[in-house]
Amino acid sequence: MAEQGVDPMAPPFLHLLSAFLAMEPTHCLVSLARVCGGGLITEGVQRFIWDNCISKVEKSHVPYSKNFLKKLINEIESAHGDILDELYEQYASYMILLKDDRLVKENSRVLKCISFLFPPGCFGIPSCPKSMQLAVPLHCSVNMLEGDTGCSIWPSSLFLSEFILSHPEIFSNKSCFEVGSGVGLVGICLAHVKASKVILSEGDLSSLANMKLNLELNQLNNRMDDPGTTNQDPNLADLNFETQVKCIFLPWESAEESELQNFMPDIILGADVIYNPLCFPHLIRVLATLLNQTRSSSPLQQDNCVEFSPDSRCIMDARAEGADIHNHDHGSRSTTNADGGGKNSVPVAYIASVIRNIETFNYFLALAEEANLDVKDLTEQCKPFDLLPYMQSYDRSSIRLFTLSYLLMGDPGNQEIEVIHSWSAPRSISTGLMYSFAQRDDFEVLDEPLYANFLRVTGVERPYREELLSKMESDGNKVVKEIIFGPGGKKYRFCKHMAKQYVPGLTKDLMKKGKHFILIRNPLDVLPSFDKVIPSSLMELGLADLVSIYSELCDLGKPPPIIDAADLQQDPEAILRGLCEDLGISFQPSMLKWDAGPKSIDGIWAPWWYQSVHKSTCFKPGRKYPVPFPFSLYDLLEQSLPLYNILRRHVKQRASLRKSTLPIPDLPVPENEKLLAWVGDEIVPRESAKVSVFDSVVQGGDSVWEGLRIYNGKIFKLEEHLDRMFDSAKALAFNNVPTREEIKEAIFTTLNRNGMFDNTHIRLSLTRGKKVTSGMSPAFNLYGCTLIVLAEWKPPVYDNTKGITLVTATTRRNSPNNLDSKIHHNNLLNNILAKIEGNNANADDAIMLDKDGYVSETNATNIFLVKKGHVLTPHADYCLPGITRATVMDLVVKEKFPLVERRISLSEFHTADEVWTTGTMGELSPVIKIDGRPVGDGQVGPVTRHLQNAYKKLTEESGVPIPTSDSS
């Protein structure tokens, strides 16, 4: 059992157990284990892992468990934690068992258990078991990219399974047919929600055999063959066994239409079937045959059938508003007979897939259109519940959900038009984008249909106000219902909107229905030409409204794509292709050009605003050099630019000439992606944590700093670090320095805001401050110092368990003749040059010598050696007298080791018995090799271990407590 007080069936321990049974990547398990322990993998968490995971491992899980234990042990050791003996012993046992890798080779398949965990609000949903969990054991391949890929659990199968369990009313009492059923997970979920019949098809015999094995494992096949079976596994008690489940061998290329027509399913499903273009013609033929079947509905189906389209309100919205979702049947479309009689049920397909290549997807769409299939993207309208919260490797956001239905010939009025909303500010080349979409053969366009309503509600003046109000509908909700979402002659409708026209009183359907994207443009490019028609103001620009629209769409679960006008001008084809991909439509080359001159689709206001765009025939790059900015609008620029930058951060598609060629790097600690930092006199998010270009730290590295570490709710050696910071600031003649209490309050506030009370490092910086003009002289610093408190989740940066390696740098440490190292300044070029030498030698750090060739320190830490029981460290003449250095020197004396401080040559370090380095960021780090020479026997020495333990004990017992809201 886990430690007292731990409920193994409640998050986060349930998530950890579920992730282990599902064989999530080991780094995900370690991350969940840290969550269980509040940031550290405590002994209680280890006990839980042993009792509930490792001790119950089956044979096929052994290689996986070995890798998990290796990762877990390394994580605990790096945090100086104690490891359970059982975990060490089991890992050693695994190493012996797997020595020749025979067990790995023998077990190409494993038994995973996928646990669907229903959130508390789901208890009334028919698919939700009493236990709030649905566990599905599955035999599957070890690696989804090796061996039989059909025996792997693909992300789209997980998504489709979540969708089925989230919306059981769609599939209940329906005949369902899955193409490419893989491991059978979707079919098992269909049986659970009481589908009347489930047919699982697979074109690979090995995958088919594995699928049948999984159905038997979940007691489905046995029940179908023998309804009288009673020896049911109690762990599967929540599964439904009345559903008929049948597995068939069905290669798409050889499937006969007569065979397919015999099935007549209500619903067709497919997970990750849109991947191989060579298979698309066969897949489309199978789907078209299954979908092109009309038949009379039963009386029950007629009573419950509602017209379904992806633009209609989702079941999820009905749940949120307390509606009775169980009376909705989204499992079939309904069409009225030609004679006006009863309704016929028409099959619908649900396809979940990751779009890996837009050209491949466009090919699929083209074949679907040729086969008279209507494809709609349902992803944003009907999101499933997060039933797999523990699966950190499962990226739900990469998966799209499509519906396919067969278009009935001669009945175009039955097809609802899909609306694409474009939101922008004025002068953002939005009209050019409207012309671009107007060139498509499947789009009709509307130019600012809400303009008249905007004028009526706000009362703002325009030169064309009266004409516009007399000729356009000014009732906004009527416009939304009858014009924006009214019937149309084409498949899509493009609506160009100005953000400021989204005024109070408009129906929420405007945001809930259709698909949205946002077009932005830098105010530096907008403002110079804006006030030629109307005076400039923040309201007229509408950037605040754009931010509000973005936030509202995100709250609705529909985060819109954002494109930048500059990117669109620079590389229009790439940006338009990316936008079409985000909107779930195919790109058409016709979007790249249009005829010059006025258009019939132009609004009444065109003569005042569209002169430039009427001269254009395509998107062209802007001027190489911009026009001078009108500084009468400087205040407006200051107000609007931060709003533009908020949206700019969410731009995904960027022109190739404007975007960085570097990939987005992974952070050493992913949790630091979202943090708050103190800059100046305020706390700001990570991406906003910046100083002025006039700040002295930018102008000349003119700043001092300290490193602080947090242990168990206390700041270690805080007063000593502040003493040194004030000494350094005084040595550099800083003026207007914050008080000691002000700096402490900034530190405490930053830690509380971030919830950082352990395993945290602070980079505390104090710059000379902002200058009134660029230049070296401190006389220009008239604003006072700038304080920066950067707190990060950060374990020790060196391997303090196994040790580190050093090389000697040719770069010499600064002499007090030049720049005294006792000043803890930010101008670290001397150290950085040495660190570069260390990096080039693949060493952890570099030793730096003084001008006479004696060892001073490393590029980042102080250094010690042990020789014949004596501890030696260099004088602090050329090095920083570190706080951790002084702490360790005190510990050396306290632990009764002889201590000597003197000049030490490099050869003495080469021949030392033990060596270690000290620093706040790395603590006490053993050195096992210097310049290719092993230190001692190449292992961490006993004196080093002794002092490490003493240092750890000291950090646990001392420090300045962090005041919190509970203590205030």
Secondary structure, 3 states (H helix, E strand, C coil): CCCCCCCCCCCCHHHHHHHHHCCCCHHHHHHHHHHHCCCCCCHHHHHHHHHHCHHHCCHHHHHHHHHHHHHHHHHHHHCCCCCCHHHHHHHHHHHHHCCCCHHHHHCCEEEEEEEEECCHHHCCCCCCCCCCEEEEEEEEECCCCCCCHHHCCCHHHHHHHHHHHHCHHHHCCCEEEEECCCCCHHHHHHHHCCCCEEEEEECCHHHHHHHHHHHHHCCCHHHHHCCCCCCCCHHHCCCCCCCEEEEEECCHHHCCHHHHHCCCCCEEEEECCCCCHHHHHHHHHHHHHHHCCCEECCHHHHHHECCCCCCCCCHHHHHHCCCCHHHCECCCEEEECCCCCCEEEECEEEEEEECCCHHHHHHHHHHHHHCCEEEEECCCCCCCCCCCCCCCCCCHHHEEEEEEEECCCCCHHHCCCEEEEEEECCCCCHHHHHHHHHCCCCEEEEECCCHHHHHHHHCCCCCCHHHHHHHCCCCHHHHHHHHHCCCCCCCEEEEEEEHHHCCCCCCCHHHHCCEEEEEECCHHHHHHHHCCCCCCCHHHHCHHHHHHHHHHHHHCCCCCCEEEHHHHHHCHHHHHHHHHHHHCCCCCHHHHCCCCCCCCCCCCCHHHHCHHHHCCCCCCCCCCCCCCCCHHHHHHHHHHHHHHHHHHCCCCCCCCCCCCCCCCCCCCCHHHHCCEEEECCEEEEHHHCCCCCCEHHHHHCCEEEEEEEEECCEECCHHHHHHHHHHHHHHCCCCCCCCHHHHHHHHHHHHHHHCCCCCEEEEEEEECCEECCCCCCHHHECCCCEEEEEEEECCCCCCCCCCEEEEECCCCCCCCCCCCCCCCECCCHHHHHHHHHHHHCCCCEEEEECCCCEEEEECCCEEEEEECCEEEECCCCCCCCCHHHHHHHHHHHHCCCCEEECCCEHHHHHCCCEEEEEECCCEEEEEEEECCEECCCCCCCHHHHHHHHHHHHHHHHCCEECCCCCCC
